[in-house]
Amino acid sequence: WLLYAQVAPSRDQARQCLERALRIDPHNPRGLKMMEQLQAHTSKDQPTHLSSEPAQEPAYKEPSQKSTLQQVLLEASVPEFKPDQRPTPTKTKTPRLAFGKLLLNESRLALRVPIGLGAGLGLPILLLVILGLIPGTREPSSDLGGLSYFALLYPILVAVTILSQSINMLPRNLIKYRETGILRRLSVTPVPPSWPLAAQIVINLAISVLGIILFTAVGVAVFGLEPPRGIPGFRLADFLTITSLFSIGLFIAAVVRSDALAQGVGGILFFALLFFGGLWIPRPLMPAVLLDISNWIPLGASVAVMQNAMQGTALSLPPLV
């Protein structure tokens, strides 16, 4: 309020600012000096020029009779200050509509820099088209439990869509915000810290779900992919895959300090998880050691549950856990 009083365009506004400052601390020497200057300029009808420099006069002493300043404070109905009656700060509540604005801005950034869209939408559809055009990939095989290689890789493509957003895009975006100081600037605003995090999760989750819907529609309409027989089990597997992989992505964003390092860590995890998920060696053809490791890795367990749901068989408990 003292700063506002110095730049106030009129004497009345400067007086109001000083009254509010003295209501908080009635014995503030700077505020008392500025109020005395204001009273002096008002009486002499001179331009107001308030100075915040400390007074060169002796320390302020309470006069025996009521001074002009005390009369002004009494006329303004300023309550007497007591140490046990300090003003409690009011907590500013951010309107919920602001989260929609933040989400809209994040969507615009995702469209302006479409790396996440290309990884979450373009890459799975491209792999699906390439596999569908290879001769023999859509024919059932007894070595693969009666499934075709094309149907066997469909759950892996679902995992690729989720993996590209959770391991690569989500942590890198959050780390960039931390490196460029965006999170520090938001910390001095009423926006809660959880809102940028929630906006990033919503955007990357929406891209993942949209990618799954698009390449499933392409696989069924163009290449004759048979939809999953166990729809509830397949949805449960998708939910658990999203939960586990997005948790890993958030852990990377919390631990890794730079975008370059996050890119390297995400790339290593991306290809390692795809390998144990069965992208290069299908899970039914894996050696026993690799299959045991795959069962204990989130992506391998997710692919196992989705493949069981594709065949309509009962879901086993260990992969779900």
Backbone bond lengths (Angstrom), bond angles and torsions (degrees), N, CA, C in turn:
res aa  C-N    CA-C-N  psi(-1)  N-CA   C-N-CA  omega(-1)  CA-C   N-CA-C  phi
1 W - - - 1.459 - - 1.536 110.87 -
2 L 1.338 117.01 -32.78 1.461 118.80 176.22 1.520 111.16 -64.66
3 L 1.324 117.05 -39.35 1.462 120.36 177.08 1.525 111.23 -65.83
4 Y 1.314 116.61 -40.39 1.462 119.67 177.97 1.531 110.60 -63.85
5 A 1.327 115.76 -36.54 1.460 118.59 -179.09 1.527 111.37 -65.03
6 Q 1.343 117.29 -33.16 1.463 120.34 -179.35 1.525 112.43 -69.06
7 V 1.330 117.77 -30.04 1.464 121.14 -176.89 1.516 112.50 -107.15
8 A 1.326 117.49 10.07 1.461 120.13 -178.43 1.532 109.79 -65.51
9 P 1.339 118.59 138.67 1.469 120.51 -177.14 1.525 113.97 -75.73
10 S 1.338 117.95 -16.34 1.469 119.69 -178.44 1.516 109.12 -138.08
11 R 1.324 114.39 163.09 1.456 119.74 -179.60 1.520 111.61 -68.37
12 D 1.328 116.42 -35.99 1.460 118.84 179.87 1.527 111.06 -63.47
13 Q 1.324 116.77 -43.20 1.458 119.33 178.84 1.527 110.94 -67.44
14 A 1.341 117.10 -37.90 1.467 119.25 176.71 1.520 111.26 -63.36
15 R 1.346 116.36 -39.24 1.461 120.22 178.08 1.532 110.45 -63.11
16 Q 1.339 117.02 -43.57 1.462 119.94 179.96 1.527 111.44 -62.09
17 C 1.324 117.03 -40.29 1.468 120.09 179.03 1.525 111.17 -65.34
18 L 1.354 116.27 -42.27 1.457 118.90 179.14 1.518 111.70 -67.34
19 E 1.325 117.33 -36.69 1.464 119.58 177.56 1.529 111.07 -63.04
20 R 1.321 116.79 -38.93 1.467 119.08 177.65 1.517 111.67 -67.92
21 A 1.345 116.15 -37.86 1.463 118.89 178.58 1.525 110.70 -66.17
22 L 1.341 117.44 -43.30 1.454 120.87 179.95 1.516 112.23 -73.33
23 R 1.322 118.34 -21.08 1.455 120.09 173.47 1.527 110.69 -67.29
24 I 1.321 115.81 -31.80 1.466 120.20 177.88 1.523 110.65 -78.91
25 D 1.345 116.84 -43.40 1.470 121.95 -178.72 1.528 108.14 -138.26
26 P 1.320 118.02 90.13 1.478 120.00 -175.49 1.522 113.84 -64.00
27 H 1.329 119.65 -21.04 1.460 122.45 -176.68 1.520 112.23 -104.35
28 N 1.312 117.25 20.48 1.456 119.89 178.74 1.525 109.10 -70.02
29 P 1.360 118.87 119.47 1.484 119.52 -175.20 1.519 113.37 -64.23
30 R 1.331 116.98 -36.51 1.456 119.45 -179.38 1.526 110.90 -67.27
31 G 1.327 115.62 -43.17 1.453 118.55 178.78 1.516 112.96 -65.85
32 L 1.358 116.11 -38.47 1.465 118.99 177.87 1.519 111.57 -64.61
33 K 1.341 116.27 -40.44 1.464 119.62 179.79 1.530 111.04 -64.87
34 M 1.340 116.29 -42.65 1.460 119.47 -179.40 1.527 111.12 -66.77
35 M 1.352 116.83 -36.12 1.463 118.98 177.63 1.528 110.98 -67.21
36 E 1.345 117.59 -39.51 1.458 120.66 176.95 1.530 111.03 -63.22
37 Q 1.357 116.47 -40.47 1.460 119.37 176.93 1.521 111.12 -63.51
38 L 1.334 115.74 -39.81 1.462 119.30 179.23 1.531 110.63 -63.48
39 Q 1.352 116.99 -41.92 1.455 120.15 179.26 1.532 110.95 -65.64
40 A 1.338 115.84 -38.06 1.461 118.95 180.00 1.523 111.41 -67.14
41 H 1.330 117.31 -43.35 1.467 120.52 179.24 1.513 111.28 -67.21
42 T 1.333 116.73 -34.48 1.460 119.85 -179.50 1.525 110.19 -67.44
43 S 1.337 116.16 -41.62 1.468 119.22 -178.95 1.520 111.89 -68.56
44 K 1.330 118.13 -34.04 1.459 121.85 -179.37 1.524 113.22 -90.32
45 D 1.379 115.91 -5.34 1.464 121.94 -178.96 1.531 110.93 56.84
46 Q 1.373 114.76 50.94 1.445 121.34 177.76 1.520 109.17 -111.64
47 P 1.363 117.79 161.59 1.468 120.01 177.61 1.515 110.56 -60.73
48 T 1.288 115.20 143.41 1.461 121.35 -178.28 1.508 109.81 -79.21
49 H 1.309 117.00 127.01 1.466 122.38 174.57 1.526 106.97 -141.69
50 L 1.278 116.81 98.01 1.456 122.13 -176.17 1.505 109.21 -90.19
51 S 1.277 117.19 134.43 1.460 122.99 179.62 1.513 109.04 -115.02
52 S 1.305 115.34 135.78 1.467 120.95 179.51 1.514 111.94 -96.27
53 E 1.373 118.39 7.66 1.455 120.90 -179.93 1.522 109.30 -71.93
54 P 1.320 119.41 144.55 1.470 121.20 179.09 1.522 111.22 -63.27
55 A 1.282 115.98 146.20 1.460 121.53 -176.66 1.517 110.77 -69.74
56 Q 1.337 115.68 144.80 1.451 122.05 176.98 1.531 111.32 -89.28
57 E 1.314 116.33 1.06 1.440 121.66 -178.75 1.523 110.04 -84.42
58 P 1.299 118.96 169.46 1.475 121.48 176.99 1.518 110.57 -61.51
59 A 1.320 114.80 165.97 1.462 120.54 -177.89 1.515 110.35 -58.49
60 Y 1.307 114.54 148.34 1.469 120.69 -176.74 1.529 109.44 -68.34
61 K 1.332 115.45 133.76 1.445 121.80 178.54 1.513 108.93 -122.70
62 E 1.292 115.96 142.91 1.458 121.08 -178.17 1.525 108.99 -74.86
63 P 1.327 119.68 118.62 1.473 120.68 179.57 1.514 111.10 -69.61
64 S 1.300 115.08 159.80 1.457 119.78 -178.83 1.515 111.42 -72.99
65 Q 1.337 116.99 -35.96 1.443 120.66 178.26 1.523 109.25 -105.66
66 K 1.296 114.41 163.57 1.451 119.75 -177.89 1.520 109.48 -69.77
67 S 1.351 115.59 123.17 1.454 120.69 178.39 1.518 110.05 -84.00
68 T 1.341 113.47 176.85 1.468 118.38 177.66 1.519 111.27 -61.72
69 L 1.329 117.15 -38.55 1.463 120.90 179.44 1.521 111.18 -63.40
70 Q 1.330 117.14 -42.41 1.456 119.42 179.32 1.524 110.58 -65.37
71 Q 1.333 117.28 -37.52 1.457 119.24 177.46 1.524 111.79 -63.55
72 V 1.346 115.88 -38.52 1.463 119.24 178.30 1.521 110.59 -63.37
73 L 1.346 115.23 -41.98 1.461 118.68 -179.84 1.517 111.43 -66.46
74 L 1.348 116.13 -37.03 1.456 118.21 178.80 1.523 111.11 -68.99
75 E 1.332 117.28 -38.42 1.453 120.11 177.94 1.523 111.71 -65.08
76 A 1.332 116.53 -31.46 1.468 119.80 178.74 1.516 112.31 -81.07
77 S 1.357 117.01 3.13 1.469 121.39 179.50 1.516 111.26 57.75
78 V 1.338 116.01 46.37 1.454 120.51 177.72 1.511 108.65 -83.19
79 P 1.321 120.57 120.74 1.458 121.55 -178.84 1.522 110.67 -69.21
80 E 1.330 115.10 153.47 1.458 120.25 178.32 1.524 109.90 -68.53
81 F 1.309 116.06 134.45 1.464 121.26 -177.69 1.519 110.27 -78.20
82 K 1.325 116.31 132.83 1.445 122.89 175.74 1.522 108.67 -129.10
83 P 1.344 117.28 141.05 1.474 119.00 -177.39 1.526 113.40 -59.81
84 D 1.334 116.64 -31.39 1.466 118.50 -177.61 1.520 112.83 -86.70
85 Q 1.332 117.42 5.81 1.460 121.04 179.77 1.523 110.43 -122.55
86 R 1.314 115.80 47.36 1.468 119.98 177.42 1.521 109.60 -70.89
87 P 1.311 118.06 143.63 1.472 120.26 -179.97 1.515 110.47 -67.57
88 T 1.312 114.59 136.30 1.464 120.32 178.16 1.519 109.25 -87.94
89 P 1.336 118.40 131.20 1.468 120.52 -179.88 1.515 110.91 -65.80
90 T 1.300 115.67 140.00 1.463 121.50 178.21 1.514 109.55 -88.97
91 K 1.302 116.98 137.11 1.455 123.03 -179.44 1.526 109.53 -89.99
92 T 1.297 115.26 119.80 1.462 120.23 -179.81 1.516 110.10 -75.56
93 K 1.304 116.85 128.81 1.454 122.10 -179.98 1.525 109.13 -100.95
94 T 1.313 114.42 120.57 1.457 119.41 -179.06 1.526 109.58 -77.65
95 P 1.318 118.95 130.48 1.470 119.74 178.73 1.519 111.24 -65.08
96 R 1.323 114.89 146.91 1.461 120.22 -178.71 1.526 111.84 -65.14
97 L 1.325 116.77 -24.22 1.457 119.65 179.14 1.520 111.65 -63.02
98 A 1.347 116.67 -24.78 1.462 119.72 -179.86 1.521 111.88 -65.17
99 F 1.343 117.47 -30.91 1.462 119.27 177.68 1.521 110.78 -65.92
100 G 1.319 117.12 -35.55 1.459 119.97 175.66 1.518 111.87 -63.38
101 K 1.351 116.73 -39.35 1.465 120.07 176.32 1.525 110.72 -64.15
102 L 1.328 116.49 -42.28 1.466 120.39 178.61 1.521 110.95 -63.88
103 L 1.327 116.55 -41.01 1.459 120.47 178.33 1.525 111.04 -66.00
104 L 1.325 116.99 -37.60 1.465 120.28 177.76 1.526 111.16 -64.75
105 N 1.320 117.58 -40.66 1.464 120.51 178.25 1.524 111.49 -66.01
106 E 1.333 116.97 -39.20 1.459 119.69 177.23 1.532 110.87 -64.95
107 S 1.320 117.08 -35.84 1.465 120.07 177.25 1.525 110.90 -65.74
108 R 1.316 116.62 -39.98 1.469 119.73 178.01 1.520 111.15 -64.70
109 L 1.332 116.82 -39.43 1.464 119.51 177.75 1.520 111.12 -65.60
110 A 1.336 117.37 -37.73 1.463 120.45 177.89 1.522 111.51 -65.24
111 L 1.324 117.40 -34.26 1.466 120.41 177.55 1.528 111.58 -77.74
112 R 1.328 116.41 -32.11 1.463 119.53 -179.08 1.525 111.59 -71.91
113 V 1.329 116.86 -36.65 1.466 122.25 176.98 1.536 106.71 -118.33
114 P 1.337 117.81 84.92 1.473 120.81 -168.22 1.529 114.02 -81.69
115 I 1.335 117.49 39.37 1.464 118.70 176.93 1.523 110.12 -69.08
116 G 1.331 116.39 -43.78 1.459 119.44 178.77 1.518 112.93 -64.99
117 L 1.343 116.78 -36.75 1.464 119.54 177.50 1.528 110.87 -65.62
118 G 1.331 116.32 -39.77 1.456 118.74 179.01 1.504 112.58 -66.85
119 A 1.361 116.48 -39.18 1.465 119.46 -179.76 1.519 112.04 -74.58
120 G 1.339 117.23 -36.23 1.454 119.77 -176.37 1.510 114.66 -87.63
121 L 1.332 117.62 -27.28 1.466 121.14 -178.17 1.524 112.33 -109.89
122 G 1.331 116.31 -47.78 1.468 119.13 -174.24 1.511 114.06 -73.58
123 L 1.342 117.31 -43.74 1.469 120.09 -175.55 1.520 112.86 -63.31
124 P 1.336 121.60 -48.71 1.473 119.50 178.89 1.529 113.29 -62.69
125 I 1.338 117.14 -39.86 1.471 118.92 179.26 1.523 110.51 -66.14
126 L 1.341 117.07 -39.04 1.462 120.08 178.00 1.531 111.29 -62.75
127 L 1.332 117.51 -44.51 1.469 120.52 177.46 1.523 111.07 -63.99
128 L 1.328 116.64 -38.14 1.471 120.28 179.38 1.519 110.93 -63.99
129 V 1.321 117.54 -42.90 1.467 121.00 -179.70 1.530 110.40 -66.81
130 I 1.338 117.08 -41.84 1.462 119.87 179.83 1.521 110.91 -62.72
131 L 1.341 117.24 -44.99 1.468 120.26 179.44 1.520 111.58 -66.46
132 G 1.340 116.02 -36.47 1.461 118.38 -179.20 1.514 113.16 -69.96
133 L 1.335 118.00 -26.37 1.465 121.25 -179.48 1.522 112.82 -86.24
134 I 1.312 118.35 -12.01 1.476 120.57 178.08 1.522 108.68 -76.46
135 P 1.321 118.40 127.12 1.473 120.31 -179.45 1.535 111.57 -63.83
136 G 1.317 115.48 139.32 1.452 121.64 175.86 1.511 115.40 88.01
137 T 1.311 118.97 -10.17 1.468 119.80 -177.80 1.529 112.28 -75.57
138 R 1.349 117.39 -18.89 1.463 119.79 -179.11 1.521 112.98 -100.21
139 E 1.316 117.54 8.79 1.458 121.20 177.88 1.526 109.92 -94.30
140 P 1.344 118.04 135.22 1.474 120.20 179.71 1.524 111.16 -61.33
141 S 1.334 114.85 148.12 1.463 121.43 -180.00 1.514 108.85 -131.12
142 S 1.354 115.59 135.75 1.465 119.85 178.14 1.528 111.61 -69.03
143 D 1.336 117.41 -27.81 1.466 120.20 178.84 1.521 112.12 -69.03
144 L 1.315 116.55 -21.71 1.465 121.32 -178.61 1.518 112.04 -104.43
145 G 1.347 116.95 22.32 1.456 120.76 177.88 1.513 113.78 73.78
146 G 1.327 117.86 28.81 1.455 121.62 179.93 1.517 114.27 85.66
147 L 1.307 117.75 -2.24 1.462 121.15 177.51 1.525 110.64 -93.43
148 S 1.300 116.11 155.44 1.449 120.36 172.66 1.533 109.15 -83.65
149 Y 1.308 114.66 161.11 1.465 119.24 179.00 1.532 109.99 -64.32
150 F 1.316 116.46 -31.95 1.458 121.38 179.19 1.535 110.47 -66.06
151 A 1.348 116.81 -45.65 1.466 120.24 179.04 1.520 111.93 -70.42
152 L 1.336 116.14 -30.01 1.459 119.63 179.56 1.522 111.80 -69.83
153 L 1.332 116.87 -32.23 1.460 120.38 -179.20 1.521 113.38 -86.29
154 Y 1.321 116.88 -8.43 1.474 118.53 179.28 1.531 111.90 -60.30
155 P 1.352 120.68 -47.16 1.478 118.55 176.49 1.528 113.14 -60.70
156 I 1.336 117.04 -31.62 1.463 119.31 179.59 1.527 110.18 -68.46
157 L 1.331 117.09 -36.37 1.461 120.36 177.05 1.536 111.01 -66.63
158 V 1.331 115.74 -35.09 1.466 118.92 173.27 1.526 110.29 -60.37
159 A 1.339 114.81 -43.46 1.466 119.22 178.75 1.522 111.62 -66.15
160 V 1.335 118.22 -35.24 1.463 121.32 178.31 1.531 110.25 -62.02
161 T 1.318 116.83 -41.47 1.461 120.53 179.68 1.522 111.38 -61.76
162 I 1.332 115.91 -46.96 1.468 119.68 -179.83 1.519 110.75 -69.73
163 L 1.331 116.55 -38.79 1.459 121.19 -175.97 1.527 111.62 -65.93
164 S 1.322 117.65 -39.95 1.462 120.28 -177.76 1.523 111.78 -65.14
165 Q 1.331 117.34 -32.67 1.462 120.15 -179.95 1.523 112.22 -83.32
166 S 1.317 117.33 -38.19 1.463 120.39 -174.10 1.518 113.32 -81.02
167 I 1.328 117.89 -38.00 1.463 121.07 -175.45 1.525 111.64 -92.56
168 N 1.303 117.56 -34.29 1.468 120.64 -174.85 1.525 113.26 -98.08
169 M 1.328 118.09 -53.95 1.458 120.51 -170.31 1.528 112.91 -81.81
170 L 1.318 117.98 -47.02 1.469 120.62 -174.96 1.529 112.95 -59.77
171 P 1.334 119.90 -53.57 1.474 117.70 -179.55 1.521 113.47 -65.86
172 R 1.328 118.36 -35.88 1.463 120.18 -178.48 1.527 111.07 -65.95
173 N 1.324 117.55 -39.68 1.464 119.34 178.86 1.526 111.34 -64.67
174 L 1.331 116.77 -43.35 1.464 119.67 -179.84 1.531 111.25 -66.96
175 I 1.330 117.13 -38.47 1.464 119.93 179.36 1.531 110.40 -68.28
176 K 1.326 117.92 -37.35 1.469 120.27 175.89 1.524 110.90 -62.21
177 Y 1.323 117.31 -40.18 1.458 120.17 177.53 1.531 110.78 -62.64
178 R 1.313 116.28 -37.42 1.465 119.06 178.95 1.524 111.56 -72.16
179 E 1.330 117.44 -39.14 1.461 121.12 -178.67 1.529 111.60 -68.64
180 T 1.306 117.52 -40.82 1.465 121.28 -177.23 1.519 113.51 -82.92
181 G 1.327 118.21 -1.69 1.457 121.18 176.66 1.512 115.23 84.78
182 I 1.328 117.83 10.47 1.472 119.66 -179.28 1.522 110.78 -66.73
183 L 1.335 116.73 -42.37 1.462 119.52 179.58 1.527 111.20 -65.59
184 R 1.333 117.65 -34.46 1.458 120.46 178.21 1.530 110.38 -67.82
185 R 1.317 117.06 -38.73 1.467 119.37 178.07 1.524 111.32 -68.44
186 L 1.334 116.40 -37.72 1.461 119.20 178.76 1.523 111.83 -68.51
187 S 1.338 117.39 -22.80 1.462 119.93 -177.92 1.525 112.66 -68.24
188 V 1.326 118.43 -19.84 1.463 121.59 178.93 1.525 111.46 -97.74
189 T 1.306 117.74 10.64 1.460 122.97 177.06 1.525 109.06 -111.49
190 P 1.309 118.67 166.88 1.469 120.23 177.24 1.528 114.24 -69.20
191 V 1.323 118.56 -4.26 1.468 120.83 -178.55 1.526 109.24 -69.18
192 P 1.331 119.82 124.48 1.464 121.02 178.34 1.525 110.92 -65.30
193 P 1.330 118.76 149.88 1.472 120.76 179.76 1.521 113.35 -62.81
194 S 1.325 116.82 -23.61 1.460 119.23 -178.15 1.530 113.07 -75.49
195 W 1.329 117.91 -16.66 1.461 119.50 -175.91 1.531 112.94 -69.53
196 P 1.343 121.14 -47.46 1.471 118.23 175.65 1.520 112.59 -60.17
197 L 1.332 116.82 -36.90 1.462 120.30 177.39 1.519 111.05 -64.59
198 A 1.334 116.62 -45.53 1.467 120.31 179.11 1.524 111.38 -65.01
199 A 1.337 117.72 -38.02 1.464 120.38 179.23 1.529 111.08 -63.81
200 Q 1.333 117.14 -42.22 1.462 120.23 178.16 1.531 111.30 -64.75
201 I 1.321 117.31 -40.27 1.471 120.39 178.51 1.525 110.23 -63.98
202 V 1.327 116.60 -43.12 1.470 119.71 -178.84 1.531 110.79 -64.01
203 I 1.330 117.51 -43.85 1.465 120.78 -178.22 1.531 110.51 -63.92
204 N 1.330 117.51 -49.09 1.466 120.33 -178.02 1.523 111.65 -69.06
205 L 1.316 117.16 -33.62 1.464 119.79 176.06 1.524 111.04 -67.34
206 A 1.333 116.82 -39.88 1.466 120.05 178.48 1.529 111.18 -64.05
207 I 1.334 117.06 -40.24 1.464 120.00 177.96 1.530 110.23 -64.41
208 S 1.328 117.30 -40.42 1.464 120.51 179.48 1.523 111.00 -63.17
209 V 1.323 117.02 -47.36 1.469 120.35 -178.98 1.523 110.74 -65.04
210 L 1.335 117.02 -41.37 1.461 119.89 178.51 1.522 111.30 -64.22
211 G 1.333 117.28 -38.38 1.466 119.95 177.64 1.509 112.42 -64.21
212 I 1.332 117.02 -41.66 1.471 120.64 178.67 1.525 110.29 -62.50
213 I 1.329 116.80 -42.85 1.470 120.19 -179.54 1.530 110.87 -65.42
214 L 1.333 117.76 -41.50 1.460 121.00 -175.84 1.528 111.67 -67.66
215 F 1.351 117.70 -51.17 1.456 115.99 -175.64 1.531 111.81 -76.42
216 T 1.343 118.60 -19.00 1.468 119.74 170.77 1.524 110.17 -68.65
217 A 1.332 116.34 -42.26 1.457 119.47 177.96 1.526 111.30 -64.45
218 V 1.347 117.08 -39.53 1.469 120.02 177.41 1.520 110.85 -65.58
219 G 1.338 117.45 -42.34 1.462 120.15 -179.78 1.513 113.23 -64.73
220 V 1.337 117.24 -39.97 1.469 120.37 -179.34 1.521 110.99 -74.39
221 A 1.347 118.20 -43.13 1.456 121.43 -174.00 1.522 112.65 -78.50
222 V 1.332 117.93 -35.94 1.463 120.76 -172.52 1.532 111.67 -98.73
223 F 1.319 117.32 -43.30 1.458 120.06 -172.82 1.527 113.64 -109.67
224 G 1.317 117.67 7.57 1.459 120.19 175.19 1.508 114.39 68.30
225 L 1.321 118.03 32.61 1.460 121.06 178.80 1.520 109.85 -67.83
226 E 1.326 114.93 132.75 1.460 119.72 178.73 1.524 109.46 -79.94
227 P 1.321 118.63 126.16 1.471 120.08 179.76 1.521 110.75 -62.69
228 P 1.325 117.11 158.70 1.473 120.25 178.97 1.525 111.23 -59.25
229 R 1.322 115.37 138.34 1.462 119.90 178.81 1.523 111.51 -78.25
230 G 1.287 116.85 -34.52 1.469 120.92 177.80 1.517 110.37 -101.27
231 I 1.330 117.47 84.61 1.462 121.87 -176.49 1.538 112.09 -62.72
232 P 1.352 120.21 -46.24 1.481 118.44 179.62 1.527 112.60 -60.90
233 G 1.337 117.33 -41.68 1.456 119.84 179.02 1.517 112.11 -65.60
234 F 1.337 116.73 -36.90 1.461 119.95 179.04 1.528 110.34 -67.53
235 R 1.323 117.92 -40.38 1.465 120.65 178.21 1.526 111.00 -66.87
236 L 1.330 116.18 -38.26 1.461 119.06 176.94 1.528 110.81 -63.96
237 A 1.322 116.72 -40.16 1.462 120.09 177.95 1.530 110.89 -64.42
238 D 1.328 116.97 -40.60 1.470 119.87 177.10 1.524 111.32 -61.59
239 F 1.335 115.99 -43.47 1.467 119.87 -179.88 1.531 111.65 -62.75
240 L 1.326 116.31 -45.36 1.465 119.58 179.93 1.529 111.18 -67.31
241 T 1.332 117.32 -35.30 1.465 120.03 177.20 1.522 111.28 -64.54
242 I 1.329 116.54 -45.30 1.464 120.60 178.70 1.525 110.59 -62.02
243 T 1.343 116.64 -43.70 1.463 119.99 -178.42 1.522 111.72 -62.96
244 S 1.335 117.02 -47.05 1.463 120.07 -176.09 1.529 111.67 -69.80
245 L 1.334 117.79 -44.94 1.467 119.90 -176.36 1.521 112.08 -71.97
246 F 1.324 118.07 -37.44 1.462 119.32 176.68 1.525 111.09 -68.28
247 S 1.324 117.38 -30.68 1.464 119.99 175.21 1.523 110.61 -65.47
248 I 1.329 116.84 -40.48 1.467 119.86 176.66 1.527 110.46 -63.81
249 G 1.322 116.81 -41.37 1.465 119.89 178.63 1.519 112.52 -62.75
250 L 1.330 117.85 -41.09 1.459 120.60 178.10 1.527 111.20 -67.85
251 F 1.324 116.67 -33.79 1.478 119.59 176.49 1.529 110.08 -65.20
252 I 1.322 117.20 -40.36 1.472 120.28 177.35 1.527 110.25 -62.73
253 A 1.332 116.51 -42.66 1.463 119.85 -179.73 1.520 111.92 -64.46
254 A 1.330 117.60 -30.59 1.458 120.75 -179.27 1.522 112.73 -80.13
255 V 1.335 117.69 -30.47 1.465 121.20 -172.91 1.520 111.58 -95.48
256 V 1.330 117.46 -45.46 1.460 121.58 -175.41 1.525 108.87 -75.60
257 R 1.325 116.53 138.28 1.456 121.14 -172.90 1.522 114.53 -100.91
258 S 1.323 119.70 -15.36 1.463 120.77 -176.63 1.524 109.78 -131.99
259 D 1.331 114.43 155.02 1.461 119.84 -178.98 1.531 111.68 -69.06
260 A 1.324 117.14 -37.60 1.469 119.91 179.54 1.526 111.16 -62.94
261 L 1.335 116.09 -43.04 1.462 119.29 178.94 1.525 110.90 -68.35
262 A 1.330 117.35 -37.08 1.465 120.17 177.98 1.521 111.07 -64.61
263 Q 1.333 117.27 -36.59 1.458 120.63 177.15 1.524 110.99 -63.63
264 G 1.349 117.20 -41.40 1.456 119.86 178.51 1.513 112.61 -67.83
265 V 1.340 116.35 -44.68 1.472 119.70 179.39 1.523 110.59 -64.36
266 G 1.325 116.56 -42.69 1.458 119.44 178.93 1.523 113.11 -63.85
267 G 1.350 116.44 -38.71 1.466 119.15 178.30 1.518 112.65 -64.83
268 I 1.340 116.56 -42.18 1.470 119.81 178.70 1.525 111.02 -63.34
269 L 1.337 116.32 -46.75 1.462 119.43 179.42 1.523 111.67 -65.64
270 F 1.311 117.22 -35.33 1.468 120.85 -178.44 1.527 111.07 -60.09
271 F 1.327 116.74 -51.87 1.470 119.34 -176.87 1.520 111.76 -75.76
272 A 1.341 117.92 -31.72 1.463 119.42 177.66 1.527 111.20 -66.28
273 L 1.325 116.50 -43.95 1.466 119.72 178.83 1.524 111.70 -66.82
274 L 1.334 117.37 -37.39 1.463 119.39 177.51 1.523 111.69 -66.34
275 F 1.334 116.64 -35.41 1.461 119.38 178.96 1.523 110.59 -63.94
276 F 1.324 117.07 -49.52 1.464 119.83 -179.84 1.527 111.67 -75.05
277 G 1.341 117.79 -14.67 1.453 119.63 173.09 1.512 113.56 -78.41
278 G 1.348 117.57 -14.94 1.465 120.65 175.21 1.500 114.61 103.87
279 L 1.356 119.00 22.28 1.457 119.46 -179.86 1.519 111.47 -70.02
280 W 1.342 118.00 -41.72 1.461 120.84 -179.14 1.526 111.77 -93.41
281 I 1.315 117.31 -40.34 1.470 121.92 176.35 1.516 107.23 -119.07
282 P 1.336 119.44 114.30 1.474 119.77 179.29 1.524 111.28 -58.14
283 R 1.291 115.78 146.57 1.458 120.16 -176.78 1.531 113.18 -58.15
284 P 1.327 121.28 -38.97 1.469 118.71 177.43 1.528 113.53 -64.35
285 L 1.331 118.11 -20.58 1.466 121.06 -179.16 1.526 112.37 -101.05
286 M 1.319 118.98 2.91 1.462 121.39 -179.17 1.525 110.85 -72.75
287 P 1.333 117.92 146.54 1.465 120.31 169.86 1.524 110.73 -61.41
288 A 1.311 116.13 163.27 1.468 120.59 -174.79 1.526 111.81 -61.89
289 V 1.338 117.13 -38.62 1.463 120.08 -178.39 1.529 110.52 -65.76
290 L 1.344 117.06 -47.42 1.461 120.08 179.33 1.525 111.56 -65.10
291 L 1.331 116.58 -35.21 1.465 119.61 -179.76 1.526 110.63 -67.38
292 D 1.340 117.04 -39.02 1.471 119.86 177.43 1.526 110.98 -64.19
293 I 1.339 116.45 -41.12 1.464 119.43 177.52 1.525 110.65 -65.31
294 S 1.327 116.32 -40.71 1.462 120.69 -179.97 1.522 111.91 -62.62
295 N 1.330 116.85 -34.81 1.468 119.80 -179.26 1.521 112.55 -67.49
296 W 1.342 116.98 -24.29 1.460 120.93 -178.38 1.526 112.91 -98.75
297 I 1.306 117.66 1.54 1.462 122.31 177.94 1.528 108.21 -101.10
298 P 1.333 118.21 139.07 1.475 119.53 -175.49 1.519 114.18 -52.68
299 L 1.319 117.86 -44.26 1.459 119.00 -176.34 1.523 111.35 -71.14
300 G 1.341 118.33 -38.59 1.457 120.52 177.95 1.521 111.66 -63.46
301 A 1.343 116.81 -42.62 1.460 119.94 177.87 1.523 111.33 -66.10
302 S 1.330 116.74 -36.78 1.468 119.72 179.17 1.528 111.17 -65.73
303 V 1.335 115.93 -43.73 1.461 119.59 178.77 1.524 110.62 -63.67
304 A 1.329 117.68 -38.40 1.462 120.78 178.63 1.527 111.12 -61.86
305 V 1.326 117.29 -44.73 1.467 120.34 179.85 1.525 110.65 -66.26
306 M 1.332 118.06 -40.51 1.468 120.47 179.98 1.521 111.70 -68.61
307 Q 1.322 117.81 -36.31 1.464 119.76 176.95 1.516 111.33 -67.11
308 N 1.337 117.62 -37.54 1.467 119.67 174.33 1.519 111.04 -64.75
309 A 1.332 116.91 -37.92 1.464 119.81 178.01 1.526 111.20 -68.75
310 M 1.331 118.10 -32.05 1.465 120.37 176.04 1.518 111.69 -62.70
311 Q 1.349 116.46 -37.86 1.456 120.42 179.91 1.518 112.97 -84.86
312 G 1.323 117.11 -13.01 1.454 120.36 -179.15 1.507 113.80 82.07
313 T 1.326 118.77 15.06 1.460 121.90 179.42 1.521 110.08 -82.73
314 A 1.328 115.07 165.40 1.460 120.38 -179.30 1.527 110.35 -68.70
315 L 1.326 115.54 142.97 1.463 120.44 179.69 1.515 110.05 -80.63
316 S 1.322 116.25 136.17 1.466 120.82 177.81 1.523 109.67 -92.48
317 L 1.316 115.52 154.41 1.451 120.78 -174.68 1.527 114.21 -73.01
318 P 1.357 121.12 -41.68 1.488 119.70 -175.95 1.522 114.79 -56.84
319 P 1.331 121.42 -45.10 1.481 118.29 177.82 1.523 113.54 -63.82
320 L 1.341 117.04 -33.20 1.461 119.37 178.87 1.521 111.19 -67.95
321 V 1.306 116.07 -37.43 1.462 119.50 178.46 1.513 111.17 -69.42
